[in-house]
Amino acid sequence: MHKAGFVNIVGNPNVGKSTLMNQLIGERISIATFKAQTTRHRIMGIVNTDDAQIVFSDTPGVLKPNYKLQESMLAFSESALQDADVLLYVTDVVENPEKNMDFLDKVRKMTIPVLLLINKIDQSDQKQLGDIVEKWHALLPNAEILPISAQNKFGTDMLMKRIEELLPPSPPYFDKDQLTDKPARFFVSEIIREKILLYYDKEIPYSVEVRVDTFKEEKDKINIHAVIYVERDTQKGIIIGHRGVALKKMSTEARKALEKFFGKHIYLETYVKVDKDWRSSKRELDHFGYNPE
């Protein structure tokens, strides 16, 4: 009997959802940095076994939105509650669950299997972990609680086994050789954005969006032109840096990561443009793909 289903991953920022996603899939699908709000889209990754197809979906961190971009991010997370066969709610040993009780109320009412994953358990002791489990059991009494450490791959094999047990009988939803539902251009923009998150401080990463204007793939190389959008002229100056040094350094690191991701030589050109309203404009957000429908 073949099984297949959608396993959606939700939770607050900074609890390690993207790291978990990458460990479960075994590929670098979802960008993972130390900064909150790294994931902005809903990203699918597909795992095929002999008897099952698991369609994982990583969503933006749950937060109270302050502008339209964050409203779209929350909508991606809430849409994951509607079409899941199994829900993975990820927390960690330091998170305060009371920050997002509205979202937790929706999770509590779900009738599908919910696996509550307490991540980063290597940062706690046995007594602390016991107290955390008790607290979460009171909040989500129907959830099955599994302590894990995604970074150290502790508990992830057991988690995969449990997920496969919970999947409904179904033929595959996607071709066996398909790894994700996203196009190549999407991963180019995500990898460039990841390097911006790593190399620039303060508000810069959260004011940035990346659009790939050209993606021309040849036998042994890929030519890519990408535009980095910021909200202010001062941010453009910071991204470029003195005599273009900062932009060149970031672009070099992005090119290396892209070559590793695609397994080909990459020719990457990056440009910086100012778009003052992109985070608050529905038209601009639609243009960048922030539409959960």
Secondary structure, DSSP 8 states (H G I E B T S, - for coil): --EEEEEEEEE-TTSSHHHHHHHHHTS--S---SSTT---S-EEEEEE-SSEEEEEEE-------SSHHHHHHHHHHHHTTTS-SEEEEEEESS--GGGGHHHHHHHHT--S-EEEEEE-GGGS-HHHHHHHHHHHHHHSTTSEEEE-BTTTTBSHHHHHHHHHHH--B---SS-TT--BSS-HHHHHHHHHHHHHHHH--TTGGGG-EEEEEEEEE-SSEEEEEEEEEESSHHHHHHHH-GGGHHHHHHHHHHHHHHHHHHSSEEEEEEEEEE-TTTTT-HHHHHHTT----
